[in-house]
Amino acid sequence: MKKVVLAYSGGLDTSCCVQWLQDKGFEVICFSANLGSEFSPAQLKKKAKASGIKKIYVEDLQKEFADDYILPALKANAVYESKYVLSTALGRPLIAKYLVDIAHKEKASYVAHGCTGKGNDQVRIDTTVKILDPKLKIIAPLRVWELTSRESEIAYAKQKKIAISTTREKIYSIDQNMWGISIEGGMMEDLTNAPDESAYVLTKSIDKTPNRAEYVEIEFNKGAPVKINGKKKNFLEIIEILNKLGGKHGIGRTDLVEDRTVGIKSREIYEAPAAWILHRAHQELESVVLDKDTLSFKETVSQRYSQLAYQGLWFSRLRRSLNAFVELTQQKVTGSIKLKLYKGSITVASRKSKYSLYKKELATYGEDDQFDREDAKGFIEIFSLPYREK
């Protein structure tokens, strides 16, 4: 039998993929990456074995995901189209990397995934596999099988007696990892519908959040978060703490009509409390310690970086080259930012850094002002010179 390593999440699509691949004569080996998903390793193994799978790899990749994928994106301020913190997008190249590694280990000629035929994830996984090992063959059942909708997949699962949690009443597609949750499908495909509260996992609705604000101080060292409220924590712990804290205050929801890589627009709902808190804190600290030219150019880099990550080009030469620039900018991104969390909003309460470029004696309008106003006239004369028409 031909061997295929399937990226297995335990959701509707991959649960159906297991059966479909077996029906096509493949020996299916499942691989599940624990990036902080909704299914526990025990649940995944149980579901896979119930589908006749003899071998499943369940790898806890949370630390690697946090340190090698999320942290570089945070340092780069990578937010796609100003609203998406790339939670799912950052996880796909890591999953694809392990798909390739396990295929080599198992001497499999095929890898497979449950990505849809018009989504971004097929691009991200296929591209990464082709970069890392162009000889591996890729099977994407959702691009070729006879099941043309989530409703037909549900019917197929019932016919084959596959255990699933998706129903016709709650037909959302949900992808969860520690950096955020993406939600799509169902009634949200109609742009006139507001998101249903039942779709959210991490965040409380505003009317159910506390009536008292809460403050959190985040300390960074060279662009990396290292402490919360004065207590040293690793990056993974910081994400976990801020997801709970931000979720309690209704922080981190976005509703975005985004431009997919394949060319269509798609409506996505995202939850990412920790990600938005950390992005806000990191950007506020950069505004204090980076000079204006570096800040300005870094905005351009951030936009391109986010596009590359979104498109699945994490292992491209350009993304790695941009990362080298980002790392250089982070040398003095050290200090602390205190934030006020209240009713879905994030407000800056204080900024501190030993590398701060802010000089109160130059910025003040009080008696301690040391700025020489007479210099301004000469500066304006020279600055405006190229723009004078007469």
C-alpha positions in Angstrom: 0.0 0.0 0.0 1.1 3.6 -0.7 1.9 5.6 2.4 0.6 9.1 2.9 1.2 11.3 5.9 -2.0 13.4 6.6 -2.0 16.6 8.6 -4.8 15.7 10.9 -6.7 18.2 13.1 -9.6 16.0 14.2 -12.1 18.4 12.6 -14.7 17.7 10.0 -12.5 18.0 6.9 -9.6 15.8 8.1 -11.9 13.2 9.7 -13.5 12.7 6.3 -10.1 12.8 4.6 -8.9 9.8 6.6 -11.8 7.6 5.4 -11.5 8.9 1.8 -7.8 8.2 1.6 -8.3 4.7 3.0 -11.0 4.0 0.5 -8.5 5.0 -2.3 -6.1 2.4 -1.1 -3.7 4.5 1.0 -2.0 3.5 4.3 -2.7 6.7 6.2 -0.3 7.9 8.9 -1.7 10.9 10.8 0.3 13.8 12.1 -1.2 16.3 14.6 0.6 19.4 15.8 -0.4 20.7 19.2 -0.2 24.5 18.7 -2.8 25.1 21.4 -5.7 23.6 19.5 -9.2 22.8 20.7 -8.5 19.0 20.8 -6.3 17.4 23.4 -3.6 14.8 22.3 -5.7 12.0 23.9 -8.8 13.1 22.0 -6.9 13.1 18.7 -5.5 9.7 19.2 -8.9 8.3 20.1 -10.5 9.8 17.1 -7.8 8.6 14.7 -7.8 5.1 16.1 -11.6 5.0 15.8 -11.1 5.7 12.0 -8.8 2.7 11.6 -5.5 4.6 11.9 -2.6 2.4 13.2 0.0 5.1 13.5 -0.4 8.8 14.6 2.2 11.3 15.6 1.0 14.0 18.0 3.8 16.5 18.5 3.6 19.3 21.1 5.0 22.2 19.1 3.8 25.0 21.3 7.2 26.3 22.4 8.7 26.0 18.9 5.6 27.8 17.5 5.9 30.6 20.1 9.6 31.1 19.9 10.4 30.6 16.2 7.2 31.7 14.5 5.0 34.0 16.7 7.9 35.9 18.2 9.6 36.9 14.9 6.2 38.0 13.6 5.5 40.1 16.8 8.9 41.8 16.5 8.0 42.6 12.8 4.6 44.0 13.8 3.2 41.6 11.2 -0.6 42.2 11.0 -2.3 41.4 7.6 -4.5 44.2 6.3 -4.4 45.9 9.7 -6.7 43.4 11.3 -5.3 39.8 11.2 -2.5 38.8 13.5 -1.7 35.7 11.3 -2.6 33.1 13.9 -3.5 30.3 11.5 -1.1 31.5 8.8 2.0 31.3 11.2 1.1 27.7 12.2 0.9 26.3 8.6 4.6 26.4 7.7 5.5 24.7 11.0 2.9 22.0 10.3 4.2 21.5 6.7 7.8 21.3 8.0 6.9 18.4 10.2 4.8 16.7 7.5 7.9 16.6 5.4 10.1 15.4 8.3 7.7 12.5 9.1 7.3 11.6 5.5 11.0 11.2 5.3 11.0 9.1 8.5 8.2 6.9 7.3 9.6 6.7 3.8 6.3 8.0 2.5 6.0 9.4 -1.0 2.9 11.4 -0.3 1.7 14.0 2.2 -1.9 15.2 2.5 -4.0 17.9 4.1 -7.6 18.8 4.6 -7.4 22.3 3.2 -10.2 23.6 1.0 -9.8 24.1 -2.7 -10.2 27.9 -2.5 -8.6 28.8 0.8 -5.2 30.1 1.9 -4.0 27.1 3.8 -3.6 24.9 0.7 -1.2 27.5 -0.7 0.7 27.8 2.6 1.1 24.0 3.1 1.7 23.1 -0.5 4.3 25.9 -1.0 6.2 25.0 2.1 6.3 21.3 1.2 7.5 22.3 -2.3 10.2 24.5 -0.9 11.5 21.9 1.6 11.1 18.8 -0.6 9.9 19.2 -4.2 9.9 15.5 -4.7 7.0 14.8 -2.3 3.6 14.3 -3.9 0.7 16.3 -2.3 -2.8 15.0 -2.0 -5.6 17.5 -1.2 -8.9 15.5 -1.1 -11.0 18.7 -0.8 -9.8 19.7 -4.3 -10.7 16.5 -6.0 -13.4 14.6 -4.1 -17.1 14.5 -4.8 -18.0 16.3 -1.5 -18.7 19.9 -2.6 -20.0 21.5 0.7 -19.7 21.2 4.4 -23.3 19.9 4.4 -22.3 17.1 2.1 -19.2 16.3 4.3 -21.5 16.0 7.3 -23.7 13.6 5.4 -20.7 11.6 4.3 -19.4 11.4 7.9 -22.8 10.1 9.1 -22.9 7.6 6.3 -19.4 6.3 7.2 -20.1 6.6 11.0 -17.3 9.1 11.5 -17.5 10.9 14.8 -17.7 14.7 14.3 -18.7 17.7 16.4 -20.0 19.9 13.5 -23.7 20.0 12.9 -25.9 21.7 10.3 -27.0 24.1 13.0 -23.4 25.1 14.0 -21.5 24.8 10.8 -18.7 27.2 11.4 -15.1 26.3 10.5 -12.9 26.9 13.5 -9.2 26.8 13.6 -7.5 27.4 17.0 -4.0 27.8 18.2 -2.4 29.8 21.0 -2.0 33.0 18.9 -5.7 33.1 18.0 -8.8 31.5 16.6 -10.2 31.9 13.1 -13.9 31.4 12.5 -15.7 31.3 9.1 -18.7 29.8 7.3 -22.3 29.4 8.1 -24.4 32.5 8.6 -21.3 34.7 8.6 -20.9 34.2 4.9 -23.8 36.8 4.5 -22.1 40.2 5.1 -25.4 41.6 6.4 -25.2 39.3 9.4 -23.5 40.2 12.6 -21.3 37.5 14.1 -23.2 35.1 16.3 -22.0 35.1 20.0 -22.1 31.3 20.0 -19.1 31.3 17.5 -16.7 32.9 20.0 -14.4 30.8 22.2 -12.0 33.0 24.0 -13.6 36.4 24.4 -16.6 37.7 26.4 -19.1 40.0 24.8 -18.8 43.6 26.0 -22.0 43.5 28.0 -20.5 40.6 30.0 -17.1 42.1 30.7 -16.1 43.6 34.1 -17.2 47.1 34.9 -13.8 47.9 36.4 -10.6 48.3 34.3 -7.6 46.1 34.8 -4.0 47.1 34.3 -1.1 45.0 33.0 2.5 45.9 32.6 4.6 44.1 30.0 8.4 44.2 30.0 10.4 43.6 26.8 14.0 42.7 26.3 15.2 43.3 22.7 11.7 43.1 21.4 10.7 39.9 23.3 8.2 40.0 26.2 9.9 38.7 29.3 7.8 39.8 32.3 4.2 40.5 33.2 3.5 42.8 36.2 7.2 42.4 37.3 7.1 38.6 37.2 9.5 36.8 34.9 7.6 34.4 32.5 8.6 32.6 29.3 6.9 33.7 26.1 4.4 30.8 26.1 3.3 31.5 29.6 2.8 35.2 28.7 0.6 34.3 25.8 -1.5 32.0 28.0 -1.9 34.7 30.7 -2.9 37.4 28.3 -5.3 35.3 26.4 -7.3 34.7 29.7 -6.9 38.3 30.8 -7.8 39.9 27.4 -10.7 37.4 26.8 -12.2 38.4 30.2 -12.3 42.1 29.0 -13.6 41.3 25.5 -10.3 42.2 23.8 -9.1 40.7 20.5 -12.2 40.4 18.3 -11.9 41.4 14.6 -14.4 41.0 11.8 -12.5 41.2 8.5 -13.3 41.0 4.8 -9.9 40.0 3.7 -8.1 39.4 0.4 -7.2 35.7 0.1 -4.1 34.6 -1.8 -6.2 32.9 -4.4 -7.8 36.1 -5.4 -11.2 36.1 -3.7 -12.5 38.2 -0.8 -13.6 36.2 2.3 -15.2 37.2 5.6 -13.3 35.9 8.6 -13.9 36.4 12.3 -10.9 36.3 14.6 -10.2 36.1 18.3 -6.7 37.0 19.5 -6.6 38.6 22.9 -2.9 38.0 23.8 -1.8 38.9 20.2 -3.5 42.3 20.2 -2.3 43.2 23.7 1.3 42.3 22.8 1.3 44.0 19.4 0.0 47.2 21.0 2.6 47.1 23.8 5.4 46.3 21.4 4.5 49.1 18.9 4.2 51.6 21.8 7.7 50.7 23.0 9.1 51.0 19.5 7.6 54.5 19.2 9.7 55.5 22.2 13.1 53.9 21.3 13.3 53.9 17.4 14.3 56.9 15.4 11.7 58.2 12.9 13.4 56.9 9.7 13.7 53.4 11.1 10.1 53.5 12.3 8.8 54.7 9.0 10.8 52.1 7.0 9.8 49.3 9.4 6.1 50.0 8.6 6.8 49.1 5.0 8.7 46.0 6.1 5.9 45.0 8.5 3.4 45.2 5.7 5.5 43.0 3.3 6.4 40.6 6.1 2.7 40.1 6.9 1.9 39.4 3.3 4.7 36.8 3.0 3.5 35.1 6.1 -0.1 35.2 5.0 0.8 33.7 1.6 2.8 30.8 3.1 6.2 32.1 2.1 7.7 31.8 5.6 10.8 29.9 4.3 11.3 32.2 1.4 14.6 34.1 1.1 12.8 37.4 1.2 11.0 36.7 4.5 14.3 35.5 6.1 16.1 38.6 4.8 13.4 40.9 6.2 13.7 39.1 9.5 17.4 39.9 9.7 16.5 43.6 9.3 13.8 43.3 12.0 16.2 41.6 14.5 18.6 44.5 14.0 15.8 47.0 14.9 15.1 45.2 18.1 18.4 45.7 19.8 17.1 48.6 21.9 13.4 47.7 22.1 13.8 47.1 25.8 11.5 48.6 28.5 8.0 48.3 29.8 4.6 49.3 28.8 1.6 49.5 31.1 -1.8 49.0 29.5 -5.4 49.6 30.7 -7.8 46.9 29.6 -11.5 47.9 29.7 -14.6 46.9 27.7 -12.8 45.7 24.6 -10.3 48.6 24.5 -6.6 48.9 25.1 -5.2 52.2 26.4 -1.6 53.0 27.2 -1.1 54.0 30.8 2.7 54.4 30.9 5.9 53.9 28.9 9.4 53.3 30.3 12.8 52.6 28.6 16.4 53.3 29.4 16.8 53.8 25.6 14.0 56.3 25.3 14.5 59.0 22.6 11.8 61.1 24.2 13.4 64.2 25.9 11.0 66.0 28.2 13.2 69.1 28.2 12.8 69.4 24.5 9.1 68.4 24.2 7.8 70.5 27.2 6.0 73.8 26.8 6.7 74.6 30.5 9.4 76.6 32.1 12.0 73.8 31.7 11.9 74.1 27.9 15.4 73.9 26.4 14.3 73.9 22.7 15.9 76.9 20.9 12.9 78.4 19.0 15.2 80.6 16.9 16.5 77.4 15.2 13.0 76.7 13.9 13.0 79.6 11.4 16.2 78.5 9.6 15.0 74.9 9.6 11.7 75.8 8.0 13.4 78.0 5.3 15.6 75.1 4.2 12.9 72.4 4.6 10.4 74.3 2.5 12.9 75.3 -0.2 12.1 72.4 -2.7 8.4 73.0 -2.6 8.3 76.7 -3.5 7.1 77.3 -7.1 8.2 80.9 -7.3 
